[in-house]
Amino acid sequence: MDVSQTIYQTPSILSADGLVGLVFLVMVAVTILGAYVASTAERVVRAVSGLVICFVGVAGIYYFLNSPFMSMMQILIYVGAVCVTISFAIMLAAPEEKKKTTPANILSGPLGFIVAALIFGCMTGLALKTEWQSYPKSGSGSVRDIGISLLTTNSMVFELISIILLIAIIGAVVIARDGRSS
């Protein structure tokens, strides 16, 4: 039987491929749910909780894509550092008085939903029409391989990241220099 004549069949949900697809969809759903909670929460603490859920979902997707180093860095840096820093900033900030806001335009909600649905539909159509190629595994994804890659073939990117982090630290110092106004 010729390889070009084989017919691709959709895997059953009870097969290994079906379960792998199900796990991936669960991680995507966790990421989308966390992003939704983070963007629609009225309280900042709930928004940070949604952000944590979203970042954990992204870490799960990284792990699913056979990159455990990136998954752990996602949890360590974004969940462990960024979200904890935001939580401390919320705890240390002076409470604001609740300001009365004017209601948004009545068309902003439906218009935003239509634009998001259109983008989602176009991306889904593009994903379904694309012939996806499977690429061979290029490395083990170990910390050693990533370190060698960063310091040899991707050294310019490594230096640019350090410059961007230096600019962020200087910006944080400038912002923090003013201190609290109360």
N, C-alpha and C positions, 0 to 999 in steps of 0.2 A: 504494500500500500504506500503510495506516494505521500510525503509530508504535506505537500500543497493541497492534497485532496481531503485531508482530515478536517472534520467539521468541529468547530469550537462549540462546546456545550456549556451552558451556564451551570456552575457548581451548585449542588444542593446545600441548603442551610445546615444540614447535618454533617456535611463533609468538612475536611480541614480547611479547604479554600473558602467555603461558605462561612465558617466561623471566623476566619481571619478577616473577611470582609465585614462581618457583623461587628467585630471588635473595633475595626477602623471607623465604622459608622457611629459606634457609641462614643468614641473619642472625639469625633467631629461634632456630635450632638452636645457633648459636655462643653466643648469649646464655644459653640454657638450659644448655648444656654448661659454660660458665664459671661459672654460678651453682652448678651441681652440684659442680664441683671445689672451689669456694670454700667450700661448706657442708659437704662431707664429708672434706676433707683433714685428715689428722692432724698434719701439720707446717704451721706458720704461713706459711712461705715458699711452699709449694705453694698454700695458701689465697689468698695475695696474688696469685699467678700466675693462679689461677682468676678472681679479682676483675678483674684486668687484661683477661682474655679476655672476661668478661661486659661490662665497660664498653666494650670495642671493638665488641662485638656491638650494644650499645645505640646507639653512635655510628653504626654502619652502618644501623641502623633509622632513626635521625634523617635520615641522608643520603638514604636511600631515600624518606622522606616529604617530600623536597624542602625540607629545612632544613639547608643546609650550615653555617650559622653555629652552630646548636645542636650539630651533629655535631663541629665543631672545638672548641667549648667543652667538650663531653663528654670529648674526648681530652685537651685541654689541662688542664682542671681535675681531672677524676677520675683519668685515667690518669697525667697528668704531675705532678699535685700530691699528690693523696690517696694513691695507691698508692706513690709515691716516699717520701712522708712515713712511711707505715706500714713500708716497707722499711728506712728509716733508724732508726725506732724499734725494729725487730727487731734490727738490727745493734748498736745502742747499749745494748740491755737486757741485764741480767745473765742468764746461762743459768739456767734453773730445773732443780731436780732433778726427775726424773720421779716423779710421784705415782701410787700405785696407786689406781685408781678402782674402785668397785664396779660390777658389770655392771648395765646398765639393765634395767628391767622387760621381761619377755619379750613383753608385749603392745604396748609402745610403738612398735616398728618397724611391725608390721602395721596397728596402729590409725592411725598417721600416714600410711601408704600409702593406707589406705581413705579417710581424710578428704581427702587430696590428690586421689585419683582421683575422689571425689564432687564436689569443687569444680571440677576440670577438666571433668568430664562436664557439669555444670550450665552452666559458662561456654561450652563448645562448643555445647551445645543452644541456649543463648540467642543465640550468634553466628550459628548456622545459621537460626534462626527470624526474626531481625531483618531488616527491609528496609533495607539500607544505602543512604543517599542520597549522591550525589557533590556536593560543594560546590565552587563556583568558587574558583579561586585568589585569595586575598585580597591578596597582596603578593608581592614578589619574594624575600622572605626575606633581603635584603641587610642588612649591618651598619647602614647608614644608616637603613633603614626600622625596624629593631628599636630603634635608639637614639631615633628620633623617637617611636615608640610608648611606650617606657619613660619618656620625659621629658614626655609630654603626657597620653595617655589612661590610662596605667598608672603614673603617678608615685607613687601610694600604695604599690603593690606594690614598686616600686623602693626606697622609703624603708624599708619593712618588712624587705626583704632586707638592707639595710645595718645595721639594728638587730640582726637575728639574727646577722649576721657579727660585729658588735661584741661581742655576748654570748658568742659562741663564742671569740673572742680573749681576752676577760677570763677565761673558764673555763679556757682553756689556760694562761694565766699563773698562775692560782691553783693548778692541778694541778702545773705545772712548778716552782712556788716551793719545794715540799717537797724536790725533788731526789731523787737516788738514796738508797736506804736503806743500801747497802753501802759 
